[in-house]
């Protein structure tokens, strides 16, 4: 089973969760940011998400980069760092706008 870690701004939470469910329905293991599900500190959430990306079972990182304010295809600092971690760990990166 392919394992995909989803990333994106908290403003895109609904779309990240919806996409995670869609991927699960298509047979993927979809990992959404834990902070979208439970209350936790940003630092703890980021460290946990980096571990999910680094996991040997992870095949790809999928970034939800929609319009945020006046910025089309927005990718924030955390999502950028998550893509960089995926690149470093040789994971495929995909962007959904």
DSSP file (Angstrom, degrees, kcal/mol; ACC not computed):
  #  RESIDUE AA STRUCTURE BP1 BP2  ACC     N-H-->O    O-->H-N    N-H-->O    O-->H-N    TCO  KAPPA ALPHA  PHI   PSI    X-CA   Y-CA   Z-CA
    1    1 A X              0   0    0      0, 0.0     2,-0.2     0, 0.0    27,-0.1   0.000 360.0 360.0 360.0 133.6    0.0    0.0    0.0
    2    2 A X        -     0   0    0     25,-0.2    27,-3.1    56,-0.1     2,-0.5  -0.529 360.0-148.7 -74.3 139.6    1.3    3.4   -0.9
    3    3 A X  E     -a   29   0A   0     54,-0.4    56,-2.7    -2,-0.2    57,-1.6  -0.955  14.8-174.4-115.7 124.1    1.7    5.8    2.1
    4    4 A X  E     -ab  30  60A   0     25,-2.8    27,-2.9    -2,-0.5     2,-0.6  -0.968  14.0-151.9-122.2 129.7    1.2    9.5    1.5
    5    5 A X  E     -ab  31  61A   0     55,-2.6    57,-2.7    -2,-0.4     2,-0.3  -0.902  17.8-147.5-100.8 121.7    1.9   12.3    4.0
    6    6 A X  E     - b   0  62A   0     25,-3.1     2,-0.3    -2,-0.6    57,-0.2  -0.665  17.7-177.8 -90.9 144.1   -0.3   15.3    3.5
    7    7 A X  E     + b   0  63A   0     55,-2.6    57,-2.9    -2,-0.3     2,-0.2  -0.938  16.2 121.9-135.8 156.5    0.9   18.9    4.3
    8    8 A X  E     - b   0  64A   0     -2,-0.3    57,-0.1    55,-0.2    67,-0.1  -0.833  58.3 -60.2 162.7 164.2   -0.6   22.3    4.1
    9    9 A X    >   -     0   0    0     55,-0.5     3,-2.0    -2,-0.2     7,-0.2  -0.247  46.7-118.1 -59.7 148.1   -1.6   25.5    5.9
   10   10 A X  G >  S+     0   0    0      1,-0.3     3,-1.6     2,-0.2     4,-0.2   0.758 114.5  68.7 -61.2 -23.2   -4.1   25.1    8.8
   11   11 A X  G 3  S+     0   0    0      1,-0.3    -1,-0.3     2,-0.1     3,-0.3   0.733  99.1  49.9 -65.9 -20.4   -6.3   27.4    6.7
   12   12 A X  G <> S+     0   0    0     -3,-2.0     4,-2.6     1,-0.2     3,-0.4   0.169  75.5 121.0-100.9  16.7   -6.6   24.5    4.3
   13   13 A X  H <> S+     0   0    0     -3,-1.6     4,-2.8     1,-0.2     5,-0.3   0.876  71.5  51.0 -49.3 -49.3   -7.5   22.0    7.0
   14   14 A X  H  > S+     0   0    0     -3,-0.3     4,-2.3     1,-0.2    -1,-0.2   0.900 113.1  45.4 -60.2 -41.4  -10.9   21.0    5.6
   15   15 A X  H  > S+     0   0    0     -3,-0.4     4,-2.7     2,-0.2    -1,-0.2   0.885 112.2  51.3 -70.6 -38.1   -9.4   20.3    2.1
   16   16 A X  H  X S+     0   0    0     -4,-2.6     4,-2.4     2,-0.2    -2,-0.2   0.937 113.6  44.7 -62.5 -46.2   -6.4   18.4    3.6
   17   17 A X  H  X S+     0   0    0     -4,-2.8     4,-2.1    -5,-0.2    -2,-0.2   0.903 114.1  49.6 -65.6 -41.0   -8.8   16.2    5.7
   18   18 A X  H  X S+     0   0    0     -4,-2.3     4,-2.3    -5,-0.3    -2,-0.2   0.926 112.6  46.9 -62.5 -44.9  -11.1   15.7    2.7
   19   19 A X  H  X S+     0   0    0     -4,-2.7     4,-2.6     1,-0.2    -2,-0.2   0.880 108.6  55.6 -65.5 -38.5   -8.2   14.7    0.4
   20   20 A X  H  X S+     0   0    0     -4,-2.4     4,-2.2    -5,-0.2    -1,-0.2   0.917 109.5  46.7 -59.1 -43.6   -6.9   12.4    3.1
   21   21 A X  H  X S+     0   0    0     -4,-2.1     4,-2.5     2,-0.2    -2,-0.2   0.901 110.7  52.4 -64.8 -41.4  -10.3   10.6    3.2
   22   22 A X  H  X S+     0   0    0     -4,-2.3     4,-1.0     1,-0.2    -2,-0.2   0.918 109.8  48.5 -61.1 -43.5  -10.4   10.4   -0.6
   23   23 A X  H ><>S+     0   0    0     -4,-2.6     5,-2.5     1,-0.2     3,-0.6   0.913 110.4  51.4 -63.5 -42.0   -6.9    8.8   -0.7
   24   24 A X  H ><5S+     0   0    0     -4,-2.2     3,-1.8     1,-0.2    -2,-0.2   0.913 107.1  53.5 -60.0 -42.2   -7.9    6.3    1.9
   25   25 A X  H 3<5S+     0   0    0     -4,-2.5    -1,-0.2     1,-0.3    -2,-0.2   0.738 106.8  53.6 -64.8 -21.8  -11.0    5.4   -0.1
   26   26 A X  T <<5S-     0   0    0     -4,-1.0    -1,-0.3    -3,-0.6    -2,-0.2   0.333 128.6 -95.9 -95.2   6.4   -8.7    4.8   -3.1
   27   27 A X  T < 5S+     0   0    0     -3,-1.8   -25,-0.2     1,-0.3     2,-0.2   0.536  82.0 127.8  97.3   6.8   -6.5    2.4   -1.1
   28   28 A X      < -     0   0    0     -5,-2.5     2,-0.8    -6,-0.1    -1,-0.3  -0.604  62.6-122.7 -91.0 154.9   -3.7    4.7    0.1
   29   29 A X  E     -a    3   0A   0    -27,-3.1   -25,-2.8    -2,-0.2     2,-0.5  -0.899  37.0-164.8 -90.8 112.2   -2.5    5.1    3.6
   30   30 A X  E     -a    4   0A   0     -2,-0.8     2,-0.6   -27,-0.2   -25,-0.2  -0.881   9.8-162.9-107.3 126.9   -3.0    8.8    4.1
   31   31 A X  E     -a    5   0A   0    -27,-2.9   -25,-3.1    -2,-0.5     2,-0.2  -0.939   9.2-168.6-111.0 117.5   -1.3   10.7    7.0
   32   32 A X        -     0   0    0     -2,-0.6   -25,-0.1   -27,-0.2     5,-0.1  -0.678  41.5 -78.1-100.7 158.3   -2.7   14.1    7.8
   33   33 A X    >   -     0   0    0     -2,-0.2     3,-1.9     1,-0.2     4,-0.3  -0.338  37.3-139.0 -56.8 128.2   -1.1   16.6   10.2
   34   34 A X  G >> S+     0   0    0      1,-0.3     4,-2.6    11,-0.2     3,-2.0   0.827  99.9  66.0 -59.1 -33.7   -1.9   15.5   13.7
   35   35 A X  G 34 S+     0   0    0      1,-0.3    -1,-0.3     2,-0.2     5,-0.2   0.653  92.3  62.8 -66.9 -13.6   -2.5   19.1   14.8
   36   36 A X  G <4 S+     0   0    0     -3,-1.9    -1,-0.3     1,-0.1    -2,-0.2   0.634 114.5  32.6 -80.1 -14.3   -5.6   19.1   12.5
   37   37 A X  T <4 S+     0   0    0     -3,-2.0     2,-0.3    -4,-0.3    -2,-0.2   0.778 125.5  25.0-110.5 -41.8   -7.1   16.3   14.7
   38   38 A X  S  < S-     0   0    0     -4,-2.6     2,-0.5     2,-0.0    -1,-0.3  -0.903  84.0-101.5-127.6 155.7   -5.9   17.0   18.2
   39   39 A X        +     0   0    0     -2,-0.3     2,-0.3    -3,-0.1    -3,-0.1  -0.636  58.7 141.9 -77.2 123.9   -4.8   20.0   20.1
   40   40 A X        -     0   0    0     -2,-0.5    -2,-0.0    -5,-0.2     2,-0.0  -0.978  53.5 -82.3-156.1 162.6   -1.0   20.1   20.4
   41   41 A X     >  -     0   0    0     -2,-0.3     4,-2.6     1,-0.1     5,-0.2  -0.312  36.6-120.8 -68.3 153.2    1.9   22.6   20.2
   42   42 A X  H  > S+     0   0    0      1,-0.2     4,-2.7     2,-0.2     5,-0.2   0.893 113.7  52.5 -60.5 -40.8    3.2   23.7   16.9
   43   43 A X  H  > S+     0   0    0      2,-0.2     4,-2.5     1,-0.2     5,-0.2   0.945 111.5  44.8 -62.1 -48.4    6.7   22.4   17.8
   44   44 A X  H  > S+     0   0    0      1,-0.2     4,-2.3     2,-0.2    -2,-0.2   0.909 114.2  50.2 -62.2 -41.7    5.4   19.0   18.7
   45   45 A X  H  X S+     0   0    0     -4,-2.6     4,-2.4     2,-0.2   -11,-0.2   0.919 111.5  47.9 -63.1 -43.7    3.2   18.8   15.7
   46   46 A X  H  X S+     0   0    0     -4,-2.7     4,-2.5     2,-0.2    -2,-0.2   0.923 112.0  48.7 -64.0 -44.7    6.0   19.7   13.3
   47   47 A X  H  X S+     0   0    0     -4,-2.5     4,-1.8     1,-0.2    -1,-0.2   0.906 112.6  48.5 -63.2 -41.1    8.4   17.2   14.9
   48   48 A X  H  X S+     0   0    0     -4,-2.3     4,-2.0    -5,-0.2    -1,-0.2   0.908 111.5  49.7 -64.5 -41.4    5.8   14.5   14.6
   49   49 A X  H  X S+     0   0    0     -4,-2.4     4,-2.4     1,-0.2    -2,-0.2   0.886 107.8  53.5 -67.7 -37.7    5.1   15.3   11.0
   50   50 A X  H  X S+     0   0    0     -4,-2.5     4,-2.5     1,-0.2    -1,-0.2   0.899 108.3  51.1 -60.4 -39.6    8.8   15.3   10.1
   51   51 A X  H  X S+     0   0    0     -4,-1.8     4,-1.3     2,-0.2    -2,-0.2   0.900 108.8  50.9 -64.3 -39.7    8.9   11.8   11.6
   52   52 A X  H  < S+     0   0    0     -4,-2.0     3,-0.2     1,-0.2    -2,-0.2   0.912 112.4  46.4 -63.2 -41.9    6.0   10.7    9.5
   53   53 A X  H  < S+     0   0    0     -4,-2.4    -2,-0.2     1,-0.2    -1,-0.2   0.898 113.6  48.7 -65.6 -40.7    7.7   12.1    6.4
   54   54 A X  H  < S+     0   0    0     -4,-2.5    -1,-0.2    -5,-0.2    -2,-0.2   0.674  83.9 118.4 -74.3 -17.8   11.0   10.4    7.3
   55   55 A X  S >< S-     0   0    0     -4,-1.3     3,-1.8    -3,-0.2    -3,-0.0  -0.208  71.0-130.1 -54.2 135.0    9.4    7.1    8.0
   56   56 A X  T 3  S+     0   0    0      1,-0.3    -1,-0.2     3,-0.0    -4,-0.0   0.750 106.7  61.1 -59.6 -24.4   10.7    4.3    5.6
   57   57 A X  T 3  S+     0   0    0     -5,-0.1   -54,-0.4   -55,-0.0     2,-0.3   0.680  82.0 101.5 -77.0 -16.7    7.1    3.4    4.8
   58   58 A X    <   +     0   0    0     -3,-1.8   -54,-0.2    -6,-0.2     3,-0.1  -0.533  43.3 177.3 -76.3 129.0    6.3    6.8    3.4
   59   59 A X        +     0   0    0    -56,-2.7    33,-1.8    -2,-0.3     2,-0.3   0.758  60.7   5.0 -97.2 -32.3    6.3    7.0   -0.4
   60   60 A X  E     -bc   4  92A   0    -57,-1.6   -55,-2.6    31,-0.2     2,-0.4  -0.982  53.0-132.7-155.0 159.7    5.3   10.6   -1.0
   61   61 A X  E     -bc   5  93A   0     31,-2.9    33,-2.7    -2,-0.3     2,-0.5  -0.972  21.5-163.4-114.2 130.9    4.5   14.0    0.4
   62   62 A X  E     -bc   6  94A   0    -57,-2.7   -55,-2.6    -2,-0.4     2,-0.5  -0.968   4.4-160.8-119.9 117.5    1.4   15.8   -1.0
   63   63 A X  E     -bc   7  95A   0     31,-2.9    33,-3.4    -2,-0.5     2,-0.8  -0.849  11.0-147.2-101.7 126.6    1.1   19.5   -0.3
   64   64 A X  E     +bc   8  96A   0    -57,-2.9     2,-0.5    -2,-0.5   -55,-0.5  -0.833  24.8 175.5 -88.8 110.1   -2.2   21.3   -0.6
   65   65 A X        +     0   0    0     31,-2.3     8,-0.2    -2,-0.8    10,-0.1  -0.749  11.9 154.9-123.4  83.6   -1.3   24.7   -1.9
   66   66 A X        -     0   0    0     -2,-0.5     8,-2.3     7,-0.2     2,-0.3  -0.254  53.4 -64.7 -96.7-174.4   -4.4   26.7   -2.5
   67   67 A X        -     0   0    0      6,-0.2     2,-0.5    30,-0.2     5,-0.2  -0.595  45.8-172.4 -76.1 131.4   -5.0   30.4   -2.6
   68   68 A X  B >   -D   71   0B   0      3,-2.6     3,-2.1    -2,-0.3     2,-0.4  -0.952  62.6 -48.6-126.2 108.6   -4.5   32.2    0.7
   69   69 A X  T 3  S-     0   0    0     -2,-0.5     5,-0.0     1,-0.3    -2,-0.0  -0.534 125.2 -19.0  65.4-123.5   -5.5   35.8    0.7
   70   70 A X  T 3  S+     0   0    0     -2,-0.4     2,-0.7    -3,-0.1    -1,-0.3   0.386 117.7  99.1 -94.1   1.6   -4.0   37.3   -2.4
   71   71 A X  B X   -D   68   0B   0     -3,-2.1    -3,-2.6    -5,-0.0     3,-0.6  -0.811  60.7-153.6 -99.4 112.7   -1.4   34.5   -2.8
   72   72 A X  T 3  S+     0   0    0     -2,-0.7    -5,-0.2    -5,-0.2    -6,-0.1  -0.543  79.5  13.0 -77.6 148.7   -2.2   31.8   -5.3
   73   73 A X  T 3  S-     0   0    0     -2,-0.2    -1,-0.2    -8,-0.2    -7,-0.2   0.882  90.4-160.9  55.1  43.8   -0.6   28.4   -4.7
   74   74 A X    <   +     0   0    0     -8,-2.3     2,-0.4    -3,-0.6   -65,-0.2  -0.320  18.7 179.3 -62.7 130.3    0.4   29.3   -1.2
   75   75 A X        -     0   0    0    -10,-0.1   -10,-0.1   -67,-0.1    -1,-0.0  -0.960  16.0-154.0-130.1 113.9    3.1   27.3    0.5
   76   76 A X     >  -     0   0    0     -2,-0.4     4,-2.5     1,-0.1     5,-0.2  -0.149  33.2 -91.9 -80.6 179.0    4.0   28.4    4.0
   77   77 A X  H  > S+     0   0    0      1,-0.2     4,-2.4     2,-0.2     5,-0.2   0.893 124.0  48.7 -59.9 -43.7    7.3   28.0    5.8
   78   78 A X  H  > S+     0   0    0      2,-0.2     4,-2.4     1,-0.2    -1,-0.2   0.931 112.2  47.5 -66.4 -44.0    6.3   24.7    7.5
   79   79 A X  H  > S+     0   0    0      2,-0.2     4,-2.4     1,-0.2    -1,-0.2   0.900 111.4  52.2 -63.1 -38.9    5.1   23.1    4.2
   80   80 A X  H  X S+     0   0    0     -4,-2.5     4,-2.3     1,-0.2    -1,-0.2   0.924 110.4  48.0 -60.3 -44.3    8.3   24.3    2.5
   81   81 A X  H  X S+     0   0    0     -4,-2.4     4,-2.4     1,-0.2    -2,-0.2   0.874 110.2  52.3 -64.5 -36.8   10.3   22.6    5.3
   82   82 A X  H  X S+     0   0    0     -4,-2.4     4,-2.4     2,-0.2    -1,-0.2   0.891 109.4  48.5 -68.0 -38.8    8.2   19.4    5.0
   83   83 A X  H  X S+     0   0    0     -4,-2.4     4,-2.7     2,-0.2    -2,-0.2   0.915 111.1  51.2 -64.2 -42.1    8.9   19.3    1.3
   84   84 A X  H  X S+     0   0    0     -4,-2.3     4,-2.7     2,-0.2    -2,-0.2   0.903 109.4  49.9 -61.9 -41.1   12.6   19.8    2.0
   85   85 A X  H  X S+     0   0    0     -4,-2.4     4,-2.2     2,-0.2    -1,-0.2   0.928 111.3  49.2 -62.9 -44.1   12.5   17.0    4.5
   86   86 A X  H  <>S+     0   0    0     -4,-2.4     5,-3.4     2,-0.2    -2,-0.2   0.909 111.0  49.7 -60.7 -42.4   10.8   14.8    1.9
   87   87 A X  H ><5S+     0   0    0     -4,-2.7     3,-1.6     3,-0.2    -2,-0.2   0.932 110.5  49.9 -60.5 -46.5   13.4   15.7   -0.7
   88   88 A X  H 3<5S+     0   0    0     -4,-2.7    -1,-0.2     1,-0.3    -2,-0.2   0.862 112.9  46.6 -60.8 -36.3   16.2   14.9    1.7
   89   89 A X  T 3<5S-     0   0    0     -4,-2.2    -1,-0.3    -5,-0.2    -2,-0.2   0.301 118.3-113.4 -90.6   9.4   14.7   11.6    2.5
   90   90 A X  T < 5 +     0   0    0     -3,-1.6     2,-0.3     1,-0.2    -3,-0.2   0.857  63.4 151.5  63.0  40.0   14.2   10.9   -1.2
   91   91 A X      < -     0   0    0     -5,-3.4   -31,-0.2    -8,-0.2    -1,-0.2  -0.734  50.3-108.6 -96.0 149.6   10.4   11.0   -1.1
   92   92 A X  E     -c   60   0A   0    -33,-1.8   -31,-2.9    -2,-0.3     2,-0.4  -0.515  32.8-146.5 -72.3 145.8    8.3   12.0   -4.1
   93   93 A X  E     -c   61   0A   0    -33,-0.2     2,-0.3    -2,-0.2   -31,-0.2  -0.961  17.0-179.1-119.8 136.0    6.6   15.4   -3.8
   94   94 A X  E     -c   62   0A   0    -33,-2.7   -31,-2.9    -2,-0.4     2,-0.4  -0.952  12.8-151.5-130.2 150.5    3.3   16.4   -5.2
   95   95 A X  E     -c   63   0A   0     -2,-0.3     2,-0.6   -33,-0.2   -31,-0.2  -0.988   4.5-164.2-127.8 126.9    1.4   19.6   -5.1
   96   96 A X  E      c   64   0A   0    -33,-3.4   -31,-2.3    -2,-0.4    -2,-0.0  -0.939 360.0 360.0-112.3 115.9   -2.4   19.9   -5.2
   97   97 A X              0   0    0     -2,-0.6   -30,-0.2   -33,-0.2   -24,-0.2   0.419 360.0 360.0-111.9 360.0   -3.8   23.4   -6.0
